């Protein structure tokens, strides 16, 4: 179960924000075996000056539309799955009008005991081993 936090500047139109959110979910489903209905996203829109993102580190050229995608999910994805995930999110975002340099993605993994999906039950109660 991934949880995606998508941080975007307020200058983005809603259509681009929605496109980025869709890109994240589509790529998770296609590359990391995430079920289609397993969509948990928190979108934060920041006013000017509240997203401090270096415009050129490391050797990129970010614009005022620079956005950050943070994905927290259960451990177990391979390096190749991560590589495909990054590429697919960025590719879909570019198709939606973003510049590739404006999409930063950060992944963090944890394990089943770190999640509760409701009623205060540890995720293991809901999780069927693969």
Residue frames relative to the residue before (quaternion, step in Angstrom):
aa qw qx qy qz dx dy dz
X 1.0000 0.0000 0.0000 0.0000 0.00 0.00 0.00
X 0.1461 -0.7982 0.5763 0.0971 3.58 -0.41 1.09
X 0.1697 -0.7110 0.6678 0.1402 3.49 -1.33 0.47
X 0.1168 -0.8064 0.5787 0.0356 3.56 -0.61 1.13
X 0.1283 -0.7371 0.6604 0.0636 3.52 -1.01 0.97
X 0.0777 -0.8047 0.5884 -0.0170 3.53 -0.64 1.17
X 0.1000 -0.8058 0.5837 0.0014 3.55 -0.51 1.25
X 0.0291 0.8155 -0.5715 0.0865 3.54 -0.65 1.16
X 0.4961 -0.6394 0.4875 0.3276 3.59 -1.17 0.51
X 0.5998 -0.6074 0.3955 0.3390 3.56 -1.14 0.66
X 0.5708 0.6056 -0.3905 0.3936 3.62 1.17 -0.28
X 0.5694 0.6010 -0.3910 0.4021 3.62 1.20 -0.27
X 0.4240 -0.6701 0.5336 0.2940 3.59 -0.99 0.73
X 0.6585 -0.5292 0.3655 0.3908 3.56 -1.18 0.58
X 0.6176 0.5646 -0.3539 0.4178 3.60 1.01 -0.72
X 0.6765 0.4685 -0.2997 0.4828 3.61 0.99 -0.74
X 0.6090 0.5357 -0.3513 0.4677 3.59 1.06 -0.71
X 0.6664 0.4942 -0.2946 0.4741 3.58 0.91 -0.92
X 0.6426 0.5242 -0.3221 0.4567 3.58 1.01 -0.79
X 0.6516 0.4980 -0.3221 0.4729 3.59 0.99 -0.76
X 0.6369 0.5156 -0.3268 0.4709 3.59 0.96 -0.80
X 0.6570 0.4967 -0.3063 0.4773 3.59 0.96 -0.83
X 0.6214 0.5466 -0.3383 0.4479 3.59 1.02 -0.78
X 0.6452 0.5199 -0.3201 0.4592 3.57 0.94 -0.89
X 0.7080 0.4559 -0.2813 0.4602 3.58 0.77 -0.96
X 0.6345 0.5343 -0.3314 0.4495 3.59 0.91 -0.87
X 0.6881 0.4809 -0.2822 0.4644 3.57 0.91 -0.92
X 0.6270 0.5264 -0.3449 0.4592 3.61 0.99 -0.71
X 0.6527 0.5069 -0.3083 0.4711 3.57 0.97 -0.85
X 0.7305 0.4647 -0.2411 0.4385 3.57 0.83 -1.03
X 0.8077 0.3242 -0.1531 0.4680 3.60 0.93 -0.78
X 0.7952 0.3115 -0.1362 0.5021 3.59 1.09 -0.60
X 0.4979 -0.6996 0.4043 0.3149 3.58 1.23 0.42
X 0.3124 0.7313 -0.5349 0.2856 3.57 1.02 0.80
X 0.4769 -0.6699 0.4771 0.3103 3.62 -0.84 0.88
X 0.6288 -0.5772 0.3814 0.3549 3.58 -1.06 0.80
X 0.7231 0.4432 -0.2522 0.4659 3.61 0.92 -0.87
X 0.5787 0.5951 -0.3635 0.4229 3.59 1.27 -0.21
X 0.3050 0.7530 -0.5142 0.2749 3.55 0.51 1.23
X 0.1174 0.7569 -0.6251 0.1505 3.51 -0.53 1.31
X 0.1353 0.8007 -0.5617 0.1587 3.56 -0.37 1.27
X 0.1343 -0.7465 0.6473 0.0754 3.52 -1.10 0.81
X 0.1018 -0.8072 0.5810 0.0226 3.56 -0.59 1.15
X 0.0882 -0.7870 0.6106 0.0093 3.53 -0.77 1.12
X 0.1719 -0.7736 0.6061 0.0682 3.54 -0.90 1.03
X 0.1678 -0.8253 0.5380 0.0351 3.54 -0.67 1.18
X 0.4330 -0.6824 0.5208 0.2751 3.58 -0.98 0.84
X 0.7031 -0.4478 0.3243 0.4471 3.59 -1.24 0.30
X 0.7991 0.2952 -0.2376 0.4668 3.54 -1.01 0.88
X 0.6752 0.5094 -0.2948 0.4447 3.59 1.22 -0.22
X 0.6573 0.3470 -0.3101 0.5929 3.57 1.31 0.18
X 0.0670 -0.8014 0.5944 0.0021 3.55 -0.38 1.21
X 0.1300 0.7892 -0.5691 0.1906 3.52 -0.17 1.39
X 0.4391 -0.6969 0.4948 0.2770 3.56 -0.63 1.08
X 0.4082 -0.7603 0.4493 0.2311 3.61 -0.69 1.02
X 0.8047 0.2987 -0.1505 0.4904 3.62 1.13 -0.34
X 0.5593 0.6093 -0.4104 0.3841 3.65 1.16 -0.08
X 0.7064 -0.3864 -0.5905 0.0546 1.82 -1.47 1.96
X 0.8503 -0.0993 0.0215 0.5164 3.59 -0.34 1.21
X 0.5381 0.5424 -0.4586 0.4538 3.59 0.91 0.96
X 0.3026 -0.7269 0.5833 0.1994 3.57 -1.31 0.14
X 0.0848 -0.8244 0.5596 0.0080 3.56 -0.04 1.32
X 0.2914 -0.7349 0.5875 0.1726 3.54 -1.23 0.63
X 0.7306 -0.3904 0.3162 0.4624 3.56 -1.30 -0.22
X 0.6461 0.5187 -0.3190 0.4601 3.61 1.26 -0.25
X 0.3218 0.7645 -0.5051 0.2384 3.62 1.23 0.17
X 0.0558 -0.8003 0.5956 -0.0397 3.53 -0.89 1.08
X 0.2379 -0.7657 0.5834 0.1294 3.55 -1.20 0.58
X 0.1419 -0.7595 0.6326 0.0532 3.54 -0.96 1.02
X 0.0622 -0.7733 0.6308 0.0143 3.56 -0.78 1.09
X 0.0645 -0.8007 0.5955 0.0081 3.57 -0.76 1.03
X 0.1116 -0.7585 0.6414 0.0305 3.53 -0.84 1.09
X 0.1951 0.7950 -0.5589 0.1325 3.58 -0.70 1.00
X 0.6846 -0.4814 0.3579 0.4140 3.53 -1.35 0.24
X 0.5661 -0.6191 0.4336 0.3291 3.54 -1.04 0.81
X 0.5750 0.6316 -0.4290 0.2940 3.51 -1.26 0.43
X 0.5512 0.5906 -0.4261 0.4073 3.63 1.17 0.01
X 0.4548 -0.6962 0.4917 0.2583 3.55 -0.97 0.88
X 0.6564 -0.4803 0.3960 0.4261 3.54 -1.30 0.25
X 0.6484 0.5165 -0.3228 0.4567 3.60 0.98 -0.80
X 0.6278 0.5138 -0.3424 0.4740 3.62 0.98 -0.72
X 0.6477 0.5115 -0.3184 0.4664 3.58 0.95 -0.82
X 0.6347 0.5322 -0.3239 0.4571 3.57 0.95 -0.90
X 0.6804 0.4754 -0.2869 0.4784 3.60 0.90 -0.92
X 0.6143 0.5517 -0.3379 0.4518 3.59 1.06 -0.78
X 0.6601 0.5041 -0.3076 0.4643 3.59 0.83 -0.98
X 0.6910 0.4938 -0.2823 0.4461 3.56 0.82 -1.05
X 0.6803 0.4920 -0.3045 0.4498 3.58 0.91 -0.84
X 0.6245 0.5192 -0.3488 0.4677 3.61 0.93 -0.80
X 0.6911 0.4762 -0.2849 0.4632 3.58 0.78 -1.01
X 0.6546 0.5299 -0.3187 0.4349 3.60 0.92 -0.84
X 0.6715 0.4730 -0.2949 0.4883 3.56 0.93 -0.88
X 0.6376 0.5256 -0.3276 0.4581 3.59 1.01 -0.79
X 0.6336 0.5142 -0.3278 0.4762 3.59 0.99 -0.79
X 0.6372 0.5228 -0.3238 0.4645 3.60 0.97 -0.81
X 0.6871 0.4666 -0.2673 0.4887 3.59 1.19 -0.60
X 0.6915 -0.5094 0.2714 0.4344 3.59 1.26 0.11
X 0.5118 0.6182 -0.4388 0.4041 3.60 1.23 0.07
X 0.4110 -0.6128 0.5929 0.3227 3.53 -1.34 0.23
X 0.5786 -0.6147 0.4099 0.3456 3.57 -0.99 0.77
X 0.6441 0.5369 -0.3169 0.4433 3.57 1.06 -0.73
X 0.6602 0.5380 -0.3007 0.4293 3.60 1.20 -0.42
X 0.6590 0.4821 -0.3099 0.4871 3.60 1.25 0.01
X 0.0261 -0.7706 0.6361 -0.0292 3.56 -0.58 1.22
X 0.0824 -0.8014 0.5924 0.0053 3.57 -0.89 0.97
X 0.0506 -0.7834 0.6194 -0.0053 3.56 -0.94 0.96
X 0.1485 -0.7884 0.5932 0.0664 3.57 -0.88 0.98
X 0.0225 -0.7539 0.6563 0.0185 3.53 -1.15 0.73
X 0.1760 -0.7844 0.5873 0.0941 3.56 -0.97 0.87
X 0.0155 0.7490 -0.6611 -0.0413 3.48 -1.32 0.45
X 0.5265 -0.6606 0.4453 0.2969 3.61 -1.21 -0.15
X 0.7705 -0.4026 0.2508 0.4259 3.56 -1.31 0.30
X 0.6892 0.4850 -0.3230 0.4305 3.67 0.80 -0.79
X 0.6098 0.5748 -0.3467 0.4213 3.60 1.26 -0.18
X 0.7107 0.4394 -0.2402 0.4942 3.61 1.25 -0.10
X 0.0123 -0.7157 0.6964 0.0520 3.50 -1.33 0.58
X 0.2167 -0.8136 0.5318 0.0911 3.58 -0.73 1.07
X 0.7941 -0.1921 0.0992 0.5680 3.54 1.24 0.16
X 0.8280 0.2287 -0.2022 0.4704 3.51 -1.30 0.53
X 0.5675 -0.6182 0.3804 0.3888 3.59 1.20 0.27
X 0.4750 0.6615 -0.4498 0.3667 3.59 1.23 0.28
X 0.4867 -0.6212 0.5222 0.3233 3.53 -1.04 0.79
X 0.6389 -0.5825 0.3579 0.3527 3.56 -1.06 0.84
X 0.5539 0.6233 -0.4073 0.3725 3.62 1.07 -0.57
X 0.5924 0.5695 -0.3689 0.4343 3.61 1.12 -0.52
X 0.7434 0.3888 -0.1989 0.5066 3.59 1.14 -0.67
X 0.6585 0.5567 -0.2856 0.4182 3.54 1.23 -0.58
X 0.1919 -0.7497 0.6246 0.1046 3.52 -0.89 1.03
X 0.4521 -0.7025 0.4664 0.2908 3.62 -0.59 1.05
X 0.5131 -0.6553 0.4651 0.3015 3.60 -1.09 0.77
